[in-house]
Amino acid sequence: MFQFLIKVKPLGFLYGSAGAFLSAQNLVGRSGEKFPPNSSVLSGLILRAHQEDRSTSPDKIKQLRQNLTVAGAFWAKDDDIDPTSGNQNFYVPMPRSHTIGKDDCAEWEIVNGKWHRQEQELQADYSWQRIDFWNDSIELIQKDGVAEKIPWKFTPILHPSLQHEQRHVLQEDGLFLENAVQMDEDSCLVYLSTHEIADGWYRFGGENHMVEISCQKLNGYILELLNAPIKKCFALICPAVWGTNNLSERYPTGFKASGKPPQMLTDRPVPFRYRLGKGDRKNSSVLGVGRYAVPTGTVYVLKHDLNKTWWDFPNEWFPQSNGQVASGQNTLLKQLGCGLCLPIKINGVD
């Protein structure tokens, strides 16, 4: 199970694109807008940090590559992540069964076997909630103000592409537009990990922006929440890629053991892609197969109690990576936190 909370504090801008940059011939719009960086970015950083540590033996590197599991990204306010007081009140995606607007809130429930909500026209203004209020009622979440909007905004930055030998812009494709992200000064990114990383400054993300990373042990409340067994209802706090290498599913095949598929509250799928291996000038990293993932906040209602935590989900429910990493083994997408979920309560479900 996860043992460490890793705090990533930007030292300026962060990279915010998922696709190719805009070229000099197409300087309109935003290219591949995507943020925050997914767990594969931090997973690669942890592996690289241990590989560059000469005191780490090859056997430990091999074990780390096989066992490292990272989940995220989440975010927090700086004051809510305090190792001296033990506070670890970071924000996670809100279940889609909760709808919190500016002045009102509503909750989906099961009535006569179907989803129902009283205030059908209510629009959600908040999509994140503090994790220490996970098991509390929607009225208490709204009253205590622990539902939040995202603390970042996208900022296009035009860069010159310079020649290697001289300080001159390249004649062809001499400019590119970086889709950068600026986070609020009092906020940071948060990830969960099975292994630690040394505190310090690192280059993070596609454009190697500088961040300050600190690592601390997870406190008892978070571990208790992660180890709570799932009964009939749960919500995703990380995007989920279920199925096989050749076919993605909306839910694991094990959920349909009774012959009836689970009831879901969800939205349109989201793109999911990652890189494998260590890229350098001679050998570029391997780009994983592009997939669509079930989005965060998705709610599942099963016919029977599952009585498992996410950590206990069988490996067969998750696809493997399509590329070969340096050790010659594929990466199970579960190691990237796919489908990390927490149990919830739905009115009308016994």
Order of alpha helices (4+ residues) and beta strands (2+ residues): beta-beta-alpha-alpha-beta-beta-beta-beta-beta-beta-beta-beta-beta-alpha-beta-beta-beta-beta-beta-beta-alpha-beta-beta-beta-beta-beta-beta-beta-beta-beta-beta
